[in-house]
Amino acid sequence: MNTEKKAMVKDAFILFAITLVAGFLLGLVYDVTKEPIAQQKARAKAEACKNVFTQAEAFEPVAGADGPTAYFAAGLDPQVDIDEVMQALDSSGQLLGYVITVTAHGGYGGDIQFSMGVTLDGTLNGISLLSISETAGLGMKAGDVLVPQFSDKKVTEFTYTKSGAAKDSEIDAISGATITTKAIVNGVNGGLAFFNSMLAGAEGGAAQ
């Protein structure tokens, strides 16, 4: 074997070794961080539930959680996914309403995920952002500008305006971030539509 071929074999072996070690290290990092990440997500979800349903003492998943997927697969709004539905219960186990986790597609920076609390009479307690990657100084103002506007509103559908909200169903858009505003408003409307079609009046809290 000439010198050039030996060098090629040597380089290939070194590259293989580096790839093998890198793969091992990535797997090790994943194993080490998997549980803390899962715990952090669980804490964030629990905190979001409490944020949007402060009067509840416990939260339990709705039985038959395939309901959300089936409902939105019918084409209600391809820009909205219902990820999870939780029952909000008082200290005696009585149903107070639901916490609905929504992913709104179409944000300027990608998907926006949030939880929203809806009482049995259809009142929206509020929303709590779980994941958002919008533009700093613009769409990232959603937590300060948009979230408070959804608190304690009993409407079936929201619209957004650039001229100042004049009624409960209107949300004042973030200046310079209409795309972010539209995505979140659409997401909330999707959650309300899901509640009214699948959960309102459902005995025992199970999606019908």
N, C-alpha and C positions, 0 to 999 in steps of 0.2 A: 504494500500500500504506500503510495507516494505521500509526500509531506502535505500536499494540498488536501487530499482525501482524509488524512488523519486529522487535520485541522477542522474539516467540516464535521467529522464524526464527533470530535471533542466539543465543538460548539453546539451540536445537536443534543449531546448528552447534558451539557450545562443547562441548555434551555429547558430540557425535560425535567431536570432536577429542580430548577427554579419554579417551574409550573407546578410540580408535585408538592413542593414545600408551600407555595402560595395557596394551593387548594386546601392543604391540611390546615394552614393557619386560618383561612377564611371559615372553614368548618368549625374550628375550635372557637373562634370569636362568636360565631352564630350560636353555638351551644352555650357559651358563657352568658351571652346577652339575651337569649331567647326568653328566659323566665323573667328577668327584670323588665324587659319591654312589655311582656304580657301583663305583668302586674301594674305597670304604669298606665297601659291602656284601660285596664279594669278600673283603676282609680279615677282616670279621666272620665270614663263613662258614668261611674257612680256620682261623681261631682256634677256632671252635666245633668243627670237625672234630678238631683237635688236642686240644682239651680232653676230648673224649669217647673219643678213641682215641690215647692218648699213644704207644703202641708202634708205630703206623703211620708210615711214611715218606712215603707218597703217597696221594692220594685221587683216584679217577676216577669219573665218572658211570656208572651202570649202563646198559648198552645196552637199548634198548626201554623208555624211561621212561614209556610209556603204561600200563605195568602198574599202577602205583599208582592212576591215575584209574579204570581199568576195574574194579579190585578193589573200591574203595570205592563206586563207582557201583552195585554190586550190593546195597548197603544194609547193609554190616557195621556201620557206625556213622556216622550223618549228622553227628555232632558232631566228627568227626575227618577231617582231610585229610592225605594223605601227599603232600608237595610235591616231594620229591627223594630219591633214593637214591644214595649214593656207596659205591664199593668202598674199603675200607681195605687198603692193600698194604704189605708189608714192603720192605726195601731190595732184595730180589731179585725183587720183583713178585708174590710169593705173596699170595694172598687171606687176610686175617686176620678179616674180618668186614665190617660195613656201618655207615655213618653215615646215619641216616634223619632227614630233616627233616619235622617234624610241625606242623600248625596245629590247635590245639584250640579249638573254638568253645565258647561258653557261659561264658567268664570274666566276672567282674562288670563289668570295664571293656572287654570285647570279646574279640577273638581273642588267643590266646597261642601264639607260635611258638617252637619249640626244636628242637635237634638231639639225637639219642640214638645212642650207639655200642653195637652188639651184636656180640659175637664169634660165630664159627661154631658154637660149642656152645650159643648162646642166652643167654650171660651178658650182662647189661646193664652196660656199663662205667660209665655215668652219662648225665646230660643236661646241656645247656648252653642257657640261655635266649637267644633271639635278639630277640624282641619281646614286650613285656608292658606293659600300661597299667592295672594294677589300683590299688586305693586305697592311697595312701601310709600307711605304718604298719600296714597290714593285708595285703592281697594282695601288695603289693610286697615283702613279706618272703619271697616264694617262693624267691628266689635263696639266701637264708641258711638258711631252714627246710626247704624241700622238696627242693631240688636235691641236697644231700648224702645224703639218705636213699635215693636211687636208685642209689648207687654200688655196683658189684660185687655185684649181686643176680642170681641165676639162678632166676627164677620165670616162670610163664606169664601171670600176671595179678596186679595189685596192688589192694588195697582201702585205704580210709583210715579212720582211727579217731580219736576224740576223747579216748580214755582211755589213750593211750600205746601205741606199737607193740610187740607182743610176739613177732613173727616177721618173717622177711625180706619176706613178701608184704604186710605192713602198713605204711602210711605215716601218721605222726602229723600230723594236720591242723594248719594254721595257726589259732591261736586267733582267732575272729572273722572268719575268711575261708574258710568251708567251700566257697563257690562256686568260689573260685580253686583250692582244693585239689582239688575234684572235677574241674574242667576239666583240670588237669594230669595227674591220675591217669588219667582217661579217655584223654587224648592218649597217654600212655605205653603204656597197654594196647592202644590202636589200633596203635601202632608195633610192639609185640611180636606182635600178631595178624598184622600184615602180614608181619613177618619169618618167623614160623612157617608161614604159609600160602603165601608167595610166594618166599621167599629161602632158607630152611633147606634145605640139601642141593642147592641149584641149582648145577649145574656151571658153573664159570667166572664165577659171580656174576651171571648174567643172570636176571632175573625170569622164571619159567616160567608 
